[in-house]
Amino acid sequence: MENTHTYGRGIFKIQLKTMIIQKQKTLINFKKAQSLIAKIIKMIENDEYCINIMQQNLAALGLLKSAHQMLMEGHLNSCFKRAMASRNEKRKQEMIQEILKVTKLFSK
């Protein structure tokens, strides 16, 4: 959630700080997923129990879904918001189509 109780440039600073924190959280999720995937590969190579491998796989998928959600939220609150505020109707339609495409891919 964004804190927008300040005036002028203060709002921008708070929004920028929020975006940086969100980016860091997203990056952490990707790194954790990367680590889990490396662990899963080793588990498979070592012929570990299938259920244990599947549990680690589900954990990695959860991290990736969470990172995706954070990316989407950041995009909607920055790039998408700027495009919708512009007068460029072509760009607005492109942005809408991009969101629909990514949302459709995510729900497959």
C-alpha positions as CSV (number, residue, x, y, z in Angstrom):
1,M,0.0,0.0,0.0
2,E,1.2,3.5,-0.8
3,N,1.3,6.2,1.7
4,T,0.3,9.4,-0.1
5,H,-0.3,11.8,2.8
6,T,2.5,14.2,1.8
7,Y,2.3,16.9,-0.8
8,G,4.1,17.6,-4.0
9,R,7.4,15.7,-4.5
10,G,6.9,13.9,-1.2
11,I,4.3,11.7,-2.8
12,F,6.8,10.8,-5.6
13,K,9.5,9.9,-3.0
14,I,7.2,7.6,-1.1
15,Q,6.0,6.0,-4.3
16,L,9.6,5.5,-5.5
17,K,10.6,4.0,-2.1
18,T,7.6,1.6,-2.3
19,M,8.6,0.6,-5.8
20,I,12.2,-0.1,-4.7
21,I,11.0,-2.2,-1.7
22,Q,8.6,-4.1,-4.0
23,K,11.5,-4.7,-6.5
24,Q,13.7,-6.1,-3.7
25,K,10.9,-8.4,-2.5
26,T,10.3,-9.7,-6.0
27,L,14.0,-10.3,-6.6
28,I,14.2,-12.2,-3.3
29,N,11.4,-14.5,-4.4
30,F,13.1,-15.2,-7.7
31,K,16.4,-16.0,-6.0
32,K,14.6,-18.3,-3.5
33,A,12.9,-20.0,-6.4
34,Q,16.2,-20.4,-8.2
35,S,17.8,-21.9,-5.1
36,L,14.8,-24.3,-4.8
37,I,15.1,-25.3,-8.4
38,A,18.8,-26.2,-8.0
39,K,17.8,-28.2,-4.9
40,I,15.1,-30.0,-6.9
41,I,17.6,-30.9,-9.7
42,K,19.9,-32.4,-7.1
43,M,17.1,-34.3,-5.5
44,I,16.1,-35.8,-8.9
45,E,19.8,-36.7,-9.6
46,N,20.0,-38.4,-6.2
47,D,16.8,-40.3,-6.8
48,E,15.1,-38.9,-3.8
49,Y,11.5,-39.7,-2.9
50,C,9.0,-38.3,-5.5
51,I,6.7,-36.7,-2.9
52,N,9.6,-34.7,-1.4
53,I,10.5,-33.5,-4.9
54,M,7.0,-32.5,-5.7
55,Q,6.7,-30.6,-2.4
56,Q,9.8,-28.6,-3.3
57,N,8.4,-28.0,-6.8
58,L,5.2,-26.6,-5.3
59,A,7.2,-24.3,-3.1
60,A,9.1,-23.0,-6.1
61,L,5.9,-22.5,-8.1
62,G,4.4,-20.6,-5.1
63,L,7.5,-18.3,-5.1
64,L,7.3,-17.7,-8.8
65,K,3.5,-17.0,-8.7
66,S,4.1,-14.5,-5.9
67,A,6.9,-12.8,-7.8
68,H,4.7,-12.6,-10.9
69,Q,1.9,-11.0,-8.8
70,M,4.4,-8.4,-7.4
71,L,5.7,-7.7,-11.0
72,M,2.1,-7.2,-12.2
73,E,1.2,-4.9,-9.3
74,G,4.4,-2.8,-9.9
75,H,3.6,-2.6,-13.6
76,L,0.0,-1.6,-13.0
77,N,1.1,1.1,-10.5
78,S,3.8,2.6,-12.7
79,C,3.9,1.9,-16.5
80,F,0.3,1.1,-16.9
81,K,-0.9,4.0,-14.8
82,R,1.3,6.4,-16.8
83,A,0.0,5.1,-20.1
84,M,-3.6,5.4,-19.0
85,A,-3.0,9.0,-17.9
86,S,-1.5,9.9,-21.3
87,R,-3.5,11.1,-24.3
88,N,-1.9,8.4,-26.5
89,E,-4.9,6.2,-27.3
90,K,-2.8,3.7,-29.3
91,R,-0.4,3.3,-26.4
92,K,-3.3,2.8,-24.0
93,Q,-4.8,0.0,-26.1
94,E,-1.3,-1.6,-26.4
95,M,-0.9,-1.6,-22.7
96,I,-4.4,-3.1,-22.2
97,Q,-3.6,-5.9,-24.7
98,E,-0.3,-6.6,-23.0
99,I,-2.0,-7.0,-19.6
100,L,-4.7,-9.2,-21.1
101,K,-2.1,-11.4,-22.8
102,V,0.0,-11.8,-19.7
103,T,-3.1,-12.5,-17.5
104,K,-4.3,-15.2,-20.0
105,L,-0.8,-16.8,-20.0
106,F,-0.7,-16.8,-16.2
107,S,-4.1,-18.5,-15.9
108,K,-3.1,-21.4,-18.2
